């Protein structure tokens, strides 16, 4: 419940309207009467909130007035008093530690001492609400819990604390994360915590251990459970749990994991963690034994963003959510001048489409001077030239303090660039899309949003939450309370948004902090519609038991996630089962290439929903993947050069069309979407960067789609284990296999072998790999990129 009747009454008052406008616009001519009046309004709102704390909008506006007043006019006593009385202790402690105002009484010193003793948690001062909710989660006896807190309120820390407190009762722990990047980030935090468990990051690392922490995506967790019907988790931590509400194959797999684990382990515990769930009851899986989670929610975010909009008519407006008003505050000749005028030391530019990200980065590069050529940047440039290619676009942009990120950049390169953005002060601009929403923590202190395509309020809130994380405000040596007002800029342009477009309506969605859950996952929907029936029926088929071989095939296909490739019907499974049987009886099968086997069994003359997979009915696509699989486990630089040579040969043919996907597609073939490009006329440098993109697209295609079919062929003994290992891992060597399954690439492992370092990789008492002292000395002298790769797993 909330009510803003008093706020509406305020708006009718001309003096309030005049005073709040001056506060919003940082007007230095604000009179003492106006200041006193606004602070009085804040006191009234606080009293109303204290009478009924369901009226959170009163508290939010009161806090905004006091925060803005204190920052604008360098009078921090009101903010200090508010922070002490309402438990915003990080602010109170920062004010006293930086001597922003003189403490006049011994009581203030006592308060400061009490805050240190009661709310200092591992060097971080918590808010009253944060400590209360954290303790509630840690002490809860409920088997299902949700922890809902704004971004940067310590969700990863609470996982570690909860594991420590419950380690005697939980031997088999699963931490479910949505992406590989977040998997490695979480792995490093768990490893540093030294929790006395075997740590798994790949399902094939499991070797019948009785005690382990598995940091998995939902796919890997399900594959682990598919190895034996007795494997289950005692507790599951579901990070970014709001993704469970979506309607896509991964959300369905996540709900399947929770349901399957409950069937195997009636005492399972689940902790959902998210900044973006409005009602935790929406996480409940229908027709399952999993009850609604007990909700623990941090309601107040001590950051209050400020919103600006640059419009195509060159005007600049500032939006305030409490007055729901756009105030015109000036003009700027063009968006480039606007961005460069308002940039900060770590500026994030958000765009939707990867192609636009690269286009913007190129244009931005032409607008600014070279940054000072620090040794750190020159080191990064050298490593990218060596491990990627000298013509990689980002090399040129780095010299201007710019990097870009999107989902079509190889994962290890993307992660390396993230680390450099964090570490190197001279890298000012990060141009990226939703990859930034996937849990990666970076020191961003301003945000420019150039596109709001396909972005709902939750996405926008999550993105904004990445700016000025609390640990960056209060954990640094130079505390700057102005960072509690993050600067968020919406920049309209014909080139990057839409012609004559404006984002005002999208900005106005931020008027309240109230977010409504949009439950799209059919497995969670309280009232599924007709279009959900196939998914629901398939899930019931997955959980049913049958000895019929065709039903078992259907279950395997559902288990692997093939419902994203086909509409899985009984007749489809009958057809594929016959094809599998025929291939098993083909005495020539060992001489048939695996890509041809996949085409014969799973593609030819079948109705395929996934257009990317349906390409395998064409000879050029089959031949390309034969080459791709052959070269897949070579170093990235080798594969890029190999691809460029292939593209140059293709340029000489009559039709030089290349599949590149929607993100970079320019041409439509056969009336479909623009998913192809014409290689003719492309320069060598363009071909290099097309190759980098193509490498990631095909790596994802193989990992997330093709490997499902490789697994099925292996399960039905159509390929041998040696071929299976070569395709999935690039090796049959047992020592290499163990390291690959840990997350190291084959080329890194081969370098370790050539440098005689395998003997310096040891296991601890829990079976976890690490490097001994000699290995640490070896790594110390490694180049920066190689050292970064080693640090993810072995350092």
VEXGUDO-161473 format. One line per field, with one value per residue (C-alpha): residue number from 0; z, y, x. Coordinates in steps of 0.05 Angstrom, whole numbers, plus 5000, padded with zeros to 4 digits. Example, Ala and Ser with C-alpha at 12.3 -4.5 7.8 and 13.67 -1.06 7.14 Angstrom:
BEGIN
seq <- (0;1) .
Z <- (5156;5143) .
Y <- (4910;4979) .
X <- (5246;5273) .
END
This chain:
BEGIN
seq <- (0;1;2;3;4;5;6;7;8;9;10;11;12;13;14;15;16;17;18;19;20;21;22;23;24;25;26;27;28;29;30;31;32;33;34;35;36;37;38;39;40;41;42;43;44;45;46;47;48;49;50;51;52;53;54;55;56;57;58;59;60;61;62;63;64;65;66;67;68;69;70;71;72;73;74;75;76;77;78;79;80;81;82;83;84;85;86;87;88;89;90;91;92;93;94;95;96;97;98;99;100;101;102;103;104;105;106;107;108;109;110;111;112;113;114;115;116;117;118;119;120;121;122;123;124;125;126;127;128;129;130;131;132;133;134;135;136;137;138;139;140;141;142;143;144;145;146;147;148;149;150;151;152;153;154;155;156;157;158;159;160;161;162;163;164;165;166;167;168;169;170;171;172;173;174;175;176;177;178;179;180;181;182;183;184;185;186;187;188;189;190;191;192;193;194;195;196;197;198;199;200;201;202;203;204;205;206;207;208;209;210;211;212;213;214;215;216;217;218;219;220;221;222;223;224;225;226;227;228;229;230;231;232;233;234;235;236;237;238;239;240;241;242;243;244;245;246;247;248;249;250;251;252;253;254;255;256;257;258;259;260;261;262;263;264;265;266;267;268;269;270;271;272;273;274;275;276;277;278;279;280;281;282;283;284;285;286;287;288;289;290;291;292;293;294;295;296;297;298;299;300;301;302;303;304;305;306;307;308;309;310;311;312;313;314;315;316;317;318;319;320;321;322;323;324;325;326;327;328;329;330;331;332;333;334;335;336;337;338;339;340;341;342;343;344;345;346;347;348;349;350;351;352;353;354;355;356;357;358;359;360;361;362;363;364;365;366;367;368;369;370;371;372;373;374;375;376;377;378;379;380;381;382;383;384;385;386;387;388;389;390;391;392;393;394;395;396;397;398;399;400;401;402;403;404;405;406;407;408;409;410;411;412;413;414;415;416;417;418;419;420;421;422;423;424;425;426;427;428;429;430;431;432;433;434;435;436;437;438;439;440;441;442;443;444;445;446;447;448;449;450;451;452;453;454;455;456;457;458;459;460;461;462;463;464;465;466;467;468;469;470;471;472;473;474;475;476;477;478;479;480;481;482;483;484;485;486;487;488;489;490;491;492;493;494;495;496;497;498;499;500;501;502;503;504;505;506;507;508;509;510;511;512;513;514;515;516;517;518;519;520;521;522;523;524;525;526;527;528;529;530;531;532;533;534;535;536;537;538;539;540;541;542;543;544;545;546;547;548;549;550;551;552;553;554;555;556;557;558;559;560;561;562;563;564;565;566;567;568;569;570;571;572;573;574;575;576;577;578;579;580;581;582;583;584;585;586;587;588;589;590;591;592;593;594;595;596;597;598;599;600;601;602;603;604;605;606;607;608;609;610;611;612;613;614;615;616;617;618;619;620;621;622;623;624;625;626;627;628;629;630;631;632;633;634;635;636;637;638;639;640;641;642;643;644;645;646;647;648;649;650;651;652;653;654;655;656;657;658;659;660;661;662;663;664;665;666;667;668;669;670;671;672;673;674;675;676;677;678;679;680;681;682;683;684;685;686;687;688;689;690;691;692;693;694;695;696;697;698;699;700;701;702;703;704;705;706;707;708;709;710;711;712;713;714;715;716;717;718;719;720;721;722;723;724;725;726;727;728;729;730;731;732;733;734;735;736;737;738;739;740;741;742;743;744;745;746;747;748;749;750;751;752;753;754;755;756;757;758;759;760;761;762;763;764;765;766;767;768;769;770;771;772;773;774;775;776;777;778;779;780;781;782;783;784;785;786;787;788;789;790;791;792;793;794) .
Z <- (5000;4986;4984;4958;4976;5017;4960;4914;4963;4963;4887;4893;4936;4893;4945;4948;4872;4868;4924;4901;4831;4858;4897;4837;4793;4844;4846;4888;4898;4943;5003;5075;5079;5020;5051;5118;5085;5046;5107;5145;5089;5097;5172;5160;5110;5159;5214;5167;5148;5222;5233;5177;5146;5086;5057;5030;4979;5038;5064;4995;4982;5051;5040;4972;4999;5056;5013;4957;5007;5044;4980;4945;5003;5040;5103;5125;5194;5169;5129;5189;5236;5185;5173;5247;5262;5203;5201;5139;5178;5120;5106;5178;5187;5123;5145;5211;5182;5129;5178;5134;5196;5267;5319;5375;5431;5464;5440;5369;5387;5424;5363;5318;5365;5368;5292;5286;5338;5316;5241;5216;5179;5152;5141;5110;5148;5138;5141;5198;5148;5113;5178;5200;5134;5129;5198;5181;5121;5159;5219;5180;5189;5126;5070;5016;5023;4977;4988;4949;4953;4907;4867;4909;4975;4983;4953;4938;5008;5039;4999;5029;5100;5093;5069;5128;5179;5149;5127;5176;5147;5073;5038;4966;4949;4883;4864;4800;4757;4689;4651;4644;4662;4727;4739;4738;4780;4832;4831;4849;4908;4934;4925;4963;5021;5032;5051;5056;4998;4930;4881;4815;4755;4704;4711;4687;4746;4791;4814;4866;4918;4980;4994;4941;4919;4847;4814;4752;4700;4701;4641;4676;4740;4701;4664;4731;4757;4691;4706;4763;4795;4864;4854;4886;4921;4994;4980;4917;4914;4852;4832;4788;4805;4767;4703;4726;4707;4634;4578;4545;4545;4600;4647;4635;4649;4714;4738;4718;4760;4822;4812;4797;4858;4902;4877;4895;4960;4999;5049;4996;5012;4960;4968;4912;4904;4861;4859;4815;4844;4867;4896;4916;4911;4836;4841;4861;4811;4797;4815;4853;4926;4929;4973;4967;4993;5057;5033;5062;5027;5033;5014;5015;4967;4993;4922;4888;4814;4775;4704;4644;4573;4511;4455;4380;4380;4420;4485;4551;4605;4676;4701;4773;4792;4854;4814;4751;4712;4658;4669;4609;4632;4568;4499;4467;4394;4386;4425;4420;4454;4507;4522;4524;4569;4620;4618;4683;4700;4686;4636;4611;4544;4535;4467;4447;4383;4378;4309;4337;4395;4347;4302;4362;4389;4321;4318;4390;4376;4321;4369;4424;4430;4449;4523;4553;4530;4597;4602;4624;4561;4517;4552;4537;4464;4458;4487;4443;4382;4404;4428;4383;4322;4306;4267;4325;4326;4402;4396;4361;4410;4472;4453;4463;4529;4498;4500;4477;4500;4472;4470;4403;4432;4454;4528;4550;4512;4541;4612;4602;4577;4637;4684;4647;4651;4726;4735;4687;4703;4632;4604;4610;4564;4565;4507;4518;4519;4565;4579;4635;4667;4678;4747;4729;4779;4750;4775;4734;4756;4699;4650;4580;4551;4476;4462;4502;4450;4484;4553;4605;4672;4707;4657;4664;4740;4739;4691;4732;4794;4765;4772;4835;4873;4948;4958;4910;4947;5019;5009;4976;5009;4978;4999;4955;4978;4911;4883;4921;4864;4804;4738;4687;4617;4563;4496;4435;4365;4296;4287;4351;4376;4323;4280;4319;4378;4451;4513;4557;4565;4584;4634;4666;4681;4735;4772;4826;4850;4846;4797;4775;4760;4689;4697;4628;4647;4634;4691;4740;4709;4752;4689;4629;4560;4499;4472;4537;4530;4490;4541;4600;4566;4551;4623;4646;4595;4624;4694;4673;4674;4615;4588;4516;4478;4438;4502;4531;4469;4478;4550;4530;4478;4530;4581;4532;4517;4445;4453;4429;4363;4348;4370;4403;4384;4387;4311;4310;4362;4323;4261;4296;4333;4267;4240;4301;4295;4220;4234;4290;4240;4186;4182;4150;4206;4234;4168;4167;4193;4255;4219;4165;4220;4252;4185;4167;4235;4261;4201;4133;4118;4189;4211;4250;4288;4300;4236;4257;4265;4201;4161;4171;4113;4066;4041;4052;4125;4137;4105;4147;4213;4193;4188;4251;4293;4266;4287;4348;4401;4371;4399;4382;4340;4297;4286;4267;4215;4189;4183;4147;4096;4086;4077;4026;3985;3991;3964;3898;3890;3855;3919;3980;4030;4103;4160;4216;4255;4270;4310;4249;4191;4131;4078;4077;4036;4018;4050;4122;4171;4155;4181;4125;4101;4032;4040;3974;3981;4054;4073;4108;4173;4166;4153;4216;4259;4223;4240;4314;4315;4274;4321;4382;4345;4323;4390;4422;4368;4381;4457;4465;4405;4367;4430;4449;4388;4400;4469;4441;4390;4447;4490;4434;4419;4349;4366;4410;4474;4441;4387;4439;4481;4420;4399;4468;4500;4445;4477;4502;4549;4621;4652;4599;4607;4681;4668;4610;4654;4705;4654;4623;4547;4509;4483;4555;4577;4519;4539;4611;4584;4539;4599;4643;4692;4699;4757;4793;4792;4856;4890;4961;5012;4979;4909;4884;4836;4851;4835;4883;4900;4837;4796;4828;4809;4738;4734;4761;4698;4649;4603;4626;4584;4600;4674;4672;4643;4697;4752;4737;4760;4787;4824) .
Y <- (5000;5071;5138;5204;5251;5297;5301;5320;5374;5400;5407;5454;5501;5554;5567;5493;5489;5548;5522;5449;5472;5512;5451;5405;5453;5467;5541;5581;5637;5596;5638;5617;5617;5569;5524;5524;5511;5450;5421;5430;5393;5337;5333;5330;5273;5236;5242;5216;5157;5142;5137;5087;5059;5032;5103;5094;5151;5201;5174;5175;5248;5269;5235;5267;5337;5329;5295;5348;5405;5380;5368;5432;5478;5439;5437;5365;5369;5353;5294;5269;5274;5239;5184;5170;5168;5125;5078;5104;5092;5091;5164;5185;5153;5184;5253;5247;5215;5269;5326;5353;5386;5396;5347;5391;5342;5280;5245;5250;5216;5161;5150;5145;5093;5054;5053;5026;4972;4950;4962;4951;4885;4862;4933;4956;5000;4972;5008;4988;4954;4919;4889;4869;4835;4801;4772;4751;4712;4680;4660;4638;4566;4569;4522;4573;4644;4704;4760;4821;4879;4936;4925;4928;4909;4849;4790;4751;4763;4736;4671;4659;4676;4630;4573;4581;4582;4521;4481;4424;4412;4423;4379;4388;4461;4492;4565;4576;4635;4658;4667;4639;4707;4710;4637;4653;4716;4676;4620;4668;4695;4626;4603;4663;4648;4580;4543;4472;4444;4416;4471;4449;4495;4440;4380;4334;4355;4314;4249;4222;4274;4276;4349;4402;4472;4471;4539;4523;4550;4514;4473;4445;4431;4391;4353;4335;4309;4271;4229;4192;4191;4197;4263;4324;4389;4402;4477;4519;4593;4622;4686;4738;4700;4749;4713;4654;4696;4701;4658;4627;4559;4577;4600;4535;4496;4534;4519;4446;4444;4469;4420;4360;4374;4378;4310;4279;4317;4334;4374;4419;4492;4547;4619;4666;4729;4788;4864;4860;4817;4854;4794;4732;4689;4695;4650;4591;4534;4511;4440;4429;4416;4479;4530;4605;4633;4673;4742;4786;4853;4916;4970;5033;5048;5104;5125;5174;5182;5247;5242;5285;5281;5309;5317;5320;5393;5406;5422;5392;5374;5350;5303;5297;5237;5270;5328;5286;5346;5359;5425;5455;5472;5492;5470;5435;5438;5362;5298;5290;5357;5338;5271;5298;5356;5310;5250;5228;5186;5121;5133;5079;5088;5040;5018;4959;4930;4906;4936;5004;4996;4987;5044;5092;5072;5088;5156;5173;5154;5208;5261;5258;5265;5208;5196;5194;5130;5097;5033;4998;5015;4999;4932;4917;4938;4891;4833;4844;4846;4780;4741;4769;4807;4873;4897;4889;4954;4961;4970;5037;5058;5041;5097;5145;5113;5074;5000;4967;4903;4862;4789;4776;4786;4721;4710;4710;4775;4807;4788;4813;4880;4886;4876;4930;4979;4968;4974;5028;5100;5125;5080;5129;5103;5035;5026;4964;4933;4884;4846;4897;4873;4803;4815;4843;4895;4956;5026;5065;5137;5162;5130;5153;5114;5121;5068;5041;4988;4926;4954;4949;4984;4926;4926;5002;4998;4943;4983;5047;5007;4993;5066;5086;5020;5029;4996;5047;5105;5084;5035;5083;5130;5191;5190;5234;5237;5270;5199;5184;5224;5184;5222;5186;5216;5196;5218;5220;5217;5198;5151;5112;5115;5132;5193;5250;5202;5220;5179;5220;5167;5115;5163;5176;5102;5116;5161;5107;5052;5003;4947;4898;4826;4804;4728;4698;4629;4581;4537;4594;4625;4620;4621;4593;4608;4564;4582;4555;4486;4454;4476;4452;4385;4376;4388;4336;4288;4302;4284;4222;4152;4106;4045;4061;4076;4132;4164;4159;4194;4249;4257;4260;4314;4354;4343;4372;4433;4415;4445;4509;4475;4437;4432;4365;4319;4244;4239;4279;4232;4171;4197;4214;4148;4110;4152;4138;4063;4064;4101;4052;3995;4029;3990;4053;4099;4107;4137;4188;4257;4278;4338;4293;4248;4308;4329;4260;4246;4314;4361;4334;4339;4357;4419;4461;4523;4549;4584;4583;4508;4497;4523;4454;4430;4466;4439;4504;4507;4434;4445;4508;4471;4414;4466;4501;4438;4419;4486;4500;4487;4525;4594;4651;4688;4626;4616;4689;4686;4620;4651;4713;4668;4631;4696;4722;4659;4668;4739;4709;4666;4686;4689;4712;4714;4697;4682;4731;4734;4791;4833;4848;4824;4869;4825;4782;4718;4684;4737;4725;4769;4807;4755;4753;4799;4804;4793;4826;4895;4885;4908;4863;4900;4892;4817;4811;4841;4801;4740;4759;4766;4703;4664;4681;4669;4600;4584;4598;4559;4498;4505;4518;4482;4434;4402;4379;4335;4312;4290;4252;4217;4196;4173;4127;4101;4132;4166;4140;4174;4195;4234;4262;4288;4317;4356;4382;4390;4386;4330;4258;4265;4253;4307;4358;4338;4355;4424;4438;4421;4471;4526;4531;4531;4479;4530;4553;4481;4467;4527;4502;4435;4467;4509;4446;4474;4417;4389;4455;4451;4417;4396;4416;4370;4382;4366;4438;4458;4514;4532;4519;4571;4555;4565;4632;4654;4630;4668;4731;4737;4719;4771;4807;4769;4700;4718;4740;4673;4636;4680;4659;4588;4575;4638) .
X <- (5000;5023;4990;5015;4957;5002;5052;4994;4974;5045;5043;4983;5023;5058;5112;5129;5129;5177;5222;5226;5244;5302;5325;5320;5358;5413;5394;5444;5393;5348;5326;5331;5255;5251;5303;5267;5200;5226;5259;5194;5158;5208;5195;5120;5129;5173;5120;5066;5110;5124;5049;5041;5105;5067;5070;5141;5133;5131;5197;5229;5211;5233;5300;5307;5295;5345;5398;5393;5392;5454;5494;5472;5486;5541;5498;5503;5471;5400;5426;5466;5406;5361;5412;5422;5347;5329;5387;5424;5488;5538;5518;5522;5590;5616;5595;5631;5693;5702;5686;5630;5603;5628;5602;5577;5563;5589;5526;5549;5615;5577;5532;5593;5624;5559;5552;5623;5611;5540;5537;5607;5604;5671;5693;5628;5578;5508;5442;5395;5349;5406;5432;5362;5345;5413;5406;5335;5360;5417;5374;5313;5290;5247;5266;5248;5273;5276;5326;5304;5352;5376;5438;5502;5470;5515;5478;5542;5567;5504;5511;5580;5556;5496;5540;5587;5530;5496;5556;5543;5474;5488;5538;5515;5507;5486;5496;5457;5480;5454;5519;5589;5619;5581;5600;5675;5664;5626;5677;5733;5693;5677;5748;5775;5727;5761;5698;5726;5686;5704;5685;5654;5643;5629;5583;5639;5682;5636;5668;5619;5640;5597;5612;5615;5595;5572;5572;5531;5485;5418;5439;5501;5461;5410;5465;5495;5429;5419;5481;5446;5378;5408;5443;5409;5426;5414;5409;5403;5421;5387;5422;5386;5322;5277;5300;5257;5196;5215;5188;5248;5281;5330;5275;5237;5301;5311;5241;5252;5316;5279;5222;5267;5311;5250;5226;5293;5305;5242;5283;5316;5326;5322;5346;5325;5366;5345;5339;5277;5221;5159;5122;5160;5098;5106;5168;5125;5122;5051;5031;5095;5111;5154;5118;5121;5186;5190;5208;5263;5264;5306;5257;5298;5354;5398;5416;5369;5386;5380;5353;5370;5345;5380;5329;5338;5317;5382;5345;5366;5315;5320;5266;5246;5204;5173;5144;5136;5162;5213;5251;5287;5357;5394;5416;5475;5494;5497;5497;5572;5584;5532;5565;5635;5614;5580;5627;5659;5720;5682;5627;5580;5545;5486;5462;5419;5447;5520;5527;5507;5556;5614;5589;5583;5652;5682;5648;5666;5738;5740;5713;5766;5841;5888;5894;5963;5997;6005;6045;5981;5944;6003;6007;5934;5944;6003;5964;5903;5949;5981;5920;5866;5891;5929;5868;5818;5779;5784;5860;5850;5796;5837;5885;5826;5805;5747;5727;5664;5629;5573;5552;5588;5657;5693;5682;5755;5768;5706;5725;5796;5770;5723;5782;5822;5764;5763;5838;5862;5841;5854;5799;5741;5687;5652;5603;5560;5491;5455;5519;5528;5463;5490;5518;5586;5610;5645;5663;5612;5598;5554;5507;5485;5426;5423;5370;5311;5292;5262;5278;5224;5222;5258;5314;5321;5321;5374;5417;5413;5430;5499;5519;5556;5552;5552;5619;5648;5616;5632;5688;5737;5786;5754;5681;5637;5564;5545;5550;5486;5454;5478;5475;5432;5429;5379;5407;5361;5388;5365;5424;5421;5349;5297;5283;5252;5244;5244;5250;5206;5153;5205;5236;5168;5163;5215;5166;5158;5203;5145;5158;5105;5124;5108;5103;5114;5143;5085;5109;5098;5036;4973;4930;4969;4941;4935;5004;5034;5003;5060;5112;5070;5055;5129;5148;5097;5127;5196;5173;5134;5164;5159;5196;5176;5240;5207;5182;5251;5279;5228;5249;5323;5307;5269;5325;5376;5332;5314;5244;5278;5296;5232;5160;5171;5113;5105;5109;5174;5204;5181;5216;5281;5281;5277;5335;5377;5363;5382;5447;5466;5456;5496;5562;5594;5575;5645;5668;5610;5629;5591;5562;5533;5504;5471;5442;5416;5384;5362;5354;5336;5261;5243;5204;5254;5232;5302;5326;5399;5397;5358;5418;5449;5407;5455;5522;5561;5538;5557;5625;5636;5622;5668;5723;5700;5701;5769;5799;5755;5807;5864;5884;5836;5887;5898;5824;5814;5869;5841;5772;5800;5834;5769;5730;5780;5770;5695;5702;5725;5663;5599;5558;5597;5540;5558;5510;5524;5458;5410;5459;5503;5460;5452;5419;5357;5359;5294;5249;5270;5306;5370;5419;5471;5526;5560;5635;5650;5679;5699;5769;5820;5807;5732;5742;5784;5729;5675;5717;5719;5643;5633;5678;5635;5569;5591;5622;5554;5518;5562;5559;5485;5455;5500;5528;5458;5458;5530;5507;5448;5491;5538;5480;5457;5527;5529;5596;5652;5674;5739;5701;5655;5713;5749;5688;5668;5736;5788;5826;5824;5882;5856;5900;5880;5807;5808;5837;5789;5730;5757;5750;5819;5823;5862;5913;5926;5935;5983;6024;6027;6052;6104;6128;6132;6081;6031;6072;6064;5988;5966;5902;5884;5850;5783;5808;5810;5865;5914;5986;6044;6097;6137;6074;6062;6132;6120;6054;6087;6129;6073;6044;5981;5929;5959;5963;5890;5870;5909;5881;5809;5822;5892;5916) .
END
